[in-house]
Structures are given as C-alpha cells and as structure tokens.
C-alpha cells in the first residue's frame, strides 16, 4: 500500500509540474481528476466507517492447548470506498504478563463481515483479548480510516488436570484433631502451656502463674500454646525469576496446585489454598470443602498475576496468617525463600516445577517438569 501511495503522489506531482511547465489543460484535467479521486475516496471512507458496527465474540473459557474460534464481525455499512480491513489481535496472559500479537487482514466484499481466527493458548490463566490499530483502506489503498475498537474480552484458560494419587500421612479431615499443638511456636491457646518465664513489663496479667510465683518469690507467666490445624494447606508462589523457562515453570506450578486441590476435594478432604493477591498486596486464603469451593478457588486463582517479588509466598503467608497446618504444600516455579517460616513441628513439602533437584533443611522438595509432571506427580504422600 505504501508503494501505491508513493506512485500516486508522484503522478500528481508530475501532472502538476507538466501543467506549470507547458500550460496544457490536459495536464490540469489529469491533476484535478487525481485530486478529486483522492478526496472522494477519503470522504466516502470516513462516511462508511461512521456507520460501521464492530464486535468480537469468543467463548468464556477453554482448556489449555485447545483451539477455539474468535469471531470478528462488522455490519451496517455499505461497501463503496472501503476495500480492506486490517489490524492487530492481541492476546495478553494476565498471570504471566506475556503478550502475543497476530496481524489480520480481510477483504470487504459484502455488506456484512465475519472473520474467524484461531486462538490456541499454551498456558493457563486469564487472557485479555483486544484489537489494536484497526483501520480500513480504500480500494486503491490511498486512504485509511481508523476504526473504534470494541471493548476487550476475557477468556479463562483452564489447565489440563493431571491425576494425582496420594496416601494420607495423618488422614486429615478438616480440623479433626483439636488437641494437636506446635512444639516450637507459641500462640494464644489458654488450654496449653508453651513455656514458663519471668514476668516482663507489658505481659498480660491473666497469664501470671500465681501458684508458681508464690513458690519462687518472683512473678512467673505462662506462654500459651499454638494449635496445629489437622488440615492441608496449598500455597502457590507466583514470583517470577526472569529465567527463560519461567513462564512454563509457573504454568506447571499452577497446574500442579489445581490438580492436587481437585484430587483432595474428590477424596472429601478439606484443605486451604493460598496465594498472593498483587492488586491488594495481601494474602488470599480460601477453604475448600466441596466441589463448589474448588471451582470458585480455581476461578479466582487463575486471575492471579505473577511478578518479580522480594516477598516470597512464605513471607506473605506468615505476615497475614498465624495459622499452622498439619501439612503445607508449596507449589513454586523456584525454591521460595523463608520456608522455615512455615515450619512449626508440622510437615512442609515443596513441589518444584523448574525440575531442579534442590534440598532444604527439614523440607521435602519434589522436583518435576511441565513435560513429565503427570508421571512425576502421579503419587504423593499427603
């Protein structure tokens, strides 16, 4: 189209120069015709675009790797000057921050346009789909008119779930055993004493051990115990590392967490799911008791955003929650910092999706890869 415009411009300049040089009216007539054609096409194109109704439709959800059709339709316009519509179709994965652009171009040959484009997402998450730089060109490609693009559309891409079989280490069924206590962290359970020490200014007087104080001739206080919930906690670390395969690793961590949550739900095991809400800069923590809860958590967590973060999911969880769970499972693209914050006499497991075998004191690390995760996570001990 650029070459056509240059050629057309050169023709107009040459005819104008011929008229000025020779004074022939034929050259003037040709120049005026070229100018009138250019202006007429420009005006007609603007009028046609003013009447245009433009829309984009696509399914609300699909599975990862599934090819779906995205329809671009336009109607209520008469085709006289307009010949070609072109623009960019943009897919943005909100979780990974990845942006993919696809150029499209279609001939306008009728009073109704229906364009079908394929969309095949390779990663799970919430995708924002929008059109950019949409314009129409006239039949000679001399003029272009921008089109008002429709609002962006969201599509949720679900991961392909994997089947995870597991044995129960403590047979957790919600908060079944209320008597379990942390052996190395104090809390606020008045029924259990974590430690005894001398009174310090600011201590609650209700914690003073009066009988022991009389025997020792000094005020002694009780530090209270912290209950351990007989419940499984699943944490997703959405921190990015900047590695080349970081997007695949995060996608695999998300798939592992949602697959594990689904398996626990099918077995009737109550569990909690947590991740960092980057919009509110706080922890999102949900309890999953049945399939309805599991579906609701899946819809929420697929909209989570990933970003480089100095605060790991362990730091975030300890900052916003004081609970201790019988078994905490962290699904992460890389080994998160602060795993010791999750340890309080309970079990902590890390499902590490970058495939690297790493060790961490007191924590079981299970490496897996996106390609072979169905085999590597086929059996877990919960």
Secondary structure, DSSP 8 states (H G I E B T S, - for coil): -HHHHHHHHHHHHHHHHHHHHH--HHHHHHHHHHHHHHHHHHHHHHHHHHH-EEEEE--SEEETT-EEEEEEEEES---SSEEEEEEEEEEEETTT--EEEEEEEEE--SSEEEEEEEEE-SS-EEEEEEEEEEEEEETTS--EEE------EEEEEE------EEE-SS---SS--TT-EEEEEEEEEEEEEEEEEE--TT--GGGB-HHHHHHHTS-EEEEEEEE-EEEEEEEEE-B----TTHHHHHHHHHHHHHHHHHHHHHTT--EEEEEEETTTTEEEEEEE-SHHHHHHHHHHHTT---B--SS-HHHHHHHH----EEEEEEEESS--S-GGGG-SSSEEEEEETT-----BTTBEEEE--TTTHHHHTSEEE-
